[in-house]
Amino acid sequence: MTNLAQYLSVFLREYLPLERRASMHTCETYAYTFQLLVNFAARQLKLSPSKLTIEQLNVKLIVHFLNYLETERGNTARTRNARCAAIKGFFKFLEYRAVSSLEQCRQIHAIPVKKTADKLVNYLTAGEMQVILDAPDIHTPSGIRDRAMIYLCFAAGLRVSELVGLYLNQLELGSQPTIHVIGKGRKERVLPLWKETAVVLKAWIAVRPNAITAPELFLNAQGRAMTRSGFKYILSKHVKNAIQILPSLVKKRISPHILRHSCAMQTLKATHDIRKVSLWLGHADLRSTEIYLSADPEEKLESLTAVIPPNIKKGKFKAPDKLITMLQTKGHE
């Protein structure tokens, strides 16, 4: 029997961050997946987690675990698929290191992905976005920071991990302001910034504490790097204030990723080019960007008006003489 802890430790601490160069966020997501799986397996098998073996994580147990995520933890099919992908990644890693597990790996790779519903993208209009941008109190350092974070997240269409992971040296505020973003899969892109975005960033840098140990652009109240959960809390706080000004916002579910969607929709309306939206967001596959076409009614309307409708002549019904005669006869009876 092959001890699970030994291989799992190498996978999470060496293989993912060093060989695959996975981001810290990816490593944390994988680690949480296996935290859930190991605890579930230990309860099912009535063993301590450190005693688990690779062979005990068979297809039956893993499928049971994936069903548990949906039925008991209330996870969506999309989350289930993400957990399943992490597990498959580990067993792919094992193929070359635990030869005795090859058949088990093959069976686990065959676990099907669950179909998910393609929902329309939720996004904010320009007016709604402006109300949220105006919500922070710019007479305080924290308000200046909050406005800069929200503005940059929206204007550059950043993922929250990209936003909180930005370093000061990735920002260029010269005559042509730009940011150098390291995105998903270590994919890099350089984005020009609006002058308005540069102005709010300069205002934050002017009051930003000099934290030697934290080179990140955005810091929390303790002078440490801002976290994903920290920005999520900041955004929700200002959304509550914005709702007081624009009550219709209460109907929308607003998260950091909605700011990214809003940027994508604004870019699509301005350029009418899905490829430019894909480049701006840093998508590896154009298919990931096509969801915005479904959400934009103006794109559909322009497509409709661009097509010349066929001329349909009004027809006249001509019945055979015998039928008319019969109807006329019946009408007089």
PALUM-752101 format. One record per residue (C-alpha): x, y, z; residue in three letters. Coordinates in pm, whole numbers, plus 50000, padded with zeros to 5 digits. Layout:
XYZala...
***
This chain:
500005000050000met501305034449903thr501185061950163asn499125091650042leu500675119050259ala504145115550109gln503055119849747tyr500455146449826leu503085167450004ser505435166049702val502545174249466phe501425205349659leu504795218549779arg507115210649489glu505345199249171tyr502645226249147leu504645257349251pro508065247749113leu507585224548816glu504185236948695arg504775272748816arg501185274148938ala500075306149110ser499665308349484met495905309849436his495935277349233thr498075260049495cys495705271349771glu492675259249573thr494225224949516tyr495255222349881ala491695230449993tyr490285204349755thr492485177449910phe491685189850260gln488035182950185leu488785149550015leu491125136350285val488725145350566asn485855129250376phe487855097450306ala489035095250668ala485425096950792arg484255071050542gln487065046650615leu487255054650989lys490975061850972leu493175091251066ser494095112250758pro497815103850790ser497025066450759lys495265069450423leu496785052350120thr496555060949752ile494795028249679glu491955037749915gln491125068249698leu489435046649438asn486875057349179val483925047549396lys485105068849689leu485955098949469ile482575098449291val480925095749634his482975126149743phe481945146449436leu478285138349499asn478745148149865tyr479995182449753leu476745189049569glu474205172349798thr475565180750143glu477875210650095arg475575226949840gly478305232649579asn477375239449218thr478215216248931ala480905241148827arg482585238549168thr482285200749156arg484055200648819asn486845222848956ala487415199049252arg487365169449013cys489975186348790ala492295191049091ala491975154249183ile492655143548824lys495725166148824gly497115147649125phe496535113448969phe498195125048647lys501185134448862phe501125099149011leu501255081748671glu505025086648651tyr505775082149020arg503555053749143ala503485028448861val501365004349063ser498535030049050ser498355032948668leu495035014748634glu493555034648921gln494725067048755cys493145056748425arg489805050048593gln489835083448775ile490685102348455his487545086848303ala485225103148559ile482985125048342pro482685162448378val479215172948483lys477325195348242lys476705230648364thr474145256348258ala475515285748058asp473955315348236lys473935350548099leu476725372448232val475795396548510asn477335431148467tyr476935467548565leu475995496148336thr478195527048312ala475815546348539gly475735518948804glu479515515848795met479905553348843gln477775553049159val479975525749309ile483165544249213leu481845575449387asp480975556649709ala484395556849889pro485235586950105asp488225602249930ile489035624250229his490595594250408thr493595572650306pro491485541050315ser488845557350093gly491495568249843ile492865532649838arg489395517349799asp488505540049508arg491815531849336ala491285494449379met487715494849248ile488635518148962tyr491625497148852leu489765464148885cys487025477548657phe489125497848411ala491675470148350ala489215441148383gly491435424148639leu490785391648818arg490845397649192val494025376649222ser495685398948960glu494575430349145leu495845420949491val498985405249342gly500105437049164leu503495450449271tyr504445487149268leu507065480349000asn504365466548767gln502825501148747leu504075528048505glu502515562348555leu504515582748303gly503185600147993ser501495567647887gln500275550148204pro500345512048187thr500255481648412ile502095448948360his499725420748461val500725384748529ile497515365448486gly496185330248487lys498715304048379gly501525330048409arg500215346948097lys501475382948084glu499845413347930arg500545450847935val497475473147950leu497255510747890pro495315530148151leu492825558448126trp494165591648254lys491395591048516glu492635557248639thr496185570348661ala494985600248863val493305578849132val496345555649144leu498695585149192lys496435597649473ala496745563949648trp500525561449603ile500865596149758ala499305583750085val500415547150068arg502485536550373pro506135528250308asn505985491050380ala509395475450319ile508125439850366thr505115444250135ala505995453749776pro502375449749664glu500595480649534leu497585477549765phe497985473050141leu495525466850421asn495175486650744ala498065466850900gln500435476150616gly500415441050472arg499405429850124ala495675432050055met493985397950033thr491225385449804arg488775383950094ser489865418550205gly488985434149869phe485725414849856lys484785429750195tyr485785464850082ile483695462449766leu480615449349949ser480905477850202lys480865504349929his478115486749736val475905490150044lys476565527550043asn475935529649669ala472555512549714ile471455542349924gln472045564449619ile470815539949354leu468345515049509pro468105494449188ser471585480649267leu470025458849535val468705436149259lys472215428249135lys474715403949284arg477935424349284ile481315407949340ser484885416049230pro484415393948922his481345414048821ile483655444148779leu485675423448530arg482495413848345his481445450448339ser484785460448185cys484385433447919ala480915445747825met482065482147805gln485015471647586thr482765451147359leu480355480247313lys483235503847235ala485145481546992thr482525456546863his485455432246844asp485415401047061ile489115395046989arg490075428047150lys488005419247456val489825385747476ser493235402447458leu492255428347718trp491025402347967leu493935378647903gly491815349047796his493795319447666ala490865307847451asp488505330147251leu485625307247349arg485925320447704ser485095355147573thr482065345347365glu479805346247673ile479755384247641tyr478205382447295leu475215364047442ser474765390647710ala474845421447485asp471445428747323pro472935456947114glu475215432446933glu472185411046843lys470185441546734leu472995453446507glu473225418846353ser469485419346291leu469425453746130thr472455445445914ala470495417945737val468025428445468ile464765410145537pro463295391745237pro460275406745068asn457215385545128ile454395391844883lys450865390045009lys449195359444867gly445605353644762lys443785321744832phe442365306344512lys440065277144565ala438915253344293pro435635262544129asp433865231544262lys434845240544619leu433595276244582ile430375263444431thr429895239144721met430565266444978leu428225290444810gln425555263744792thr425995254645159lys425875291045251gly422375294545105his420985263145266glu
***
